[in-house]
Amino acid sequence: MGNLTNKSTKSERSDAHEAEVSSSASNDAPNSDEHSGRERASIALPSHVAGSGTLDRLVDTARGYAEASTAENTNKAYAADWKHFARWCRLKGTDPLPPSPEMIGLYVADLAAPAGKAPALSVSTIERRLSGLAWNYTQRGFTLDRKNRHIATVLAGIKRKHARPPVQKEAILLEDILAMVATLPYDLRGLRDRAILLVGFAGGLRRSEIVSLDVHKDDTPDSGGWVEIFEGGAMLTLNAKTGWREVEIGRGSSDQTCPVHALEQWLHFAKIDFGPVFVRCAHDGKRALETRLSDKHVARLIKATVLTSGIRSELPEAKRLAMYSGHSLRAGLASSAEVDERYVQKQLGHASAEMTRRYQRRRDRFRVNLTKAAGL
């Protein structure tokens, strides 16, 4: 551990829809051939410029930066959006290019009120689909005018008729996280998963931020940040949706519940001193591998420990599983930390207090009583 110690707002809407983007991508996986061909054609040399080794290399470099401009899950979701829309156009006997506001208005109406057995999509999902189409059209050199009356009026009518309050995932509160980590064994996998849950909770981290951590700066090309451990706690430097930010995680009151101690234990017994912090374990559970964990592991871990710990056991299992997700850790910190709101806002990396309040499932909503202040 000594080596580790020594070496060592646009974002709000995307943050609120992170889980939705991930699920949309998994439900409608993109056609890789169609997607890669079109996307790679979107960044190329001008037709009047002859190719060369140097220019071709720069084209590939530019394409890499373009792909990195949005998160991987967002790229997958946008690719799935385009595939779904292109297939819908083929079935209707039309072409997705160039953009037709009239056809997109019909497409949006079909998403809200499908004629077949397909489920109707929520307003937020439809809006995200439109964002995906707009992004895809931009990559192909077109502009989608979402304010065109054929799109805007249909969407306004869908909102008026079908809009519902947003469904939020349950927050994992203090008593919940303690019950969840208590179910984990003290083998290598248990040490790893305990560190994931406690660090994710105390840091108010997204699941993608948890698994993207490296031991040091620039250990791997796909790093999303690194860890520094000090006597008083751990400092995480993250390349998050809002840009680079630092997250401070102080030491807990006991080793059993301390996220920093859990992280130290995992790194020590897994013999990790370089590369990804959270990696897979061998089948026998006796050694750590080099492969970085997927962010889906965090979601599965949360759901599994919610079930085994007996949280909300009075409800059916399917409903309990649906109530919790990776974002439950972020909401848990926002709901459990009894400190000034601005400190929670900074920890979560939110640009506004309003976004932080959306994560606070349990707070004194009437601390400021304007009714009494007005004299009533």
Secondary structure, 3 states (H helix, E strand, C coil): CHHHHHCCCCHHHHHHCHHHHHHHHHHCCCCHHHHHHHHHHHCCCCCCCCCCHHHHHHHHHHHHHHHCCCCHHHHHHHHHHHHHHHHHHHHCCCCCCCCCHHHHHHHHHHHHCCCCCCCCCCHHHHHHHHHHHHHHHHHCCCCCCCCCHHHHHHHHHHHHHHCCCCCCCCCCCHHHHHHHHHCCCCCHHHHHHHHHHHHHHHHCCCHHHHHCEECCCCCCCCCCEEEEECCCEEEEEEEECCEEEEEEEECCCCCCCCHHHHHHHHHHHCCCCCCECCEEECCCCCCEEEEECCHHHHHHHHHHHHHHHCCCCCCCHHHHHHHCCCHHHHHHHHHHCCCCHHHHHHHHCCCCHHHHHHHCCCCCCCCCCHHHHCCC
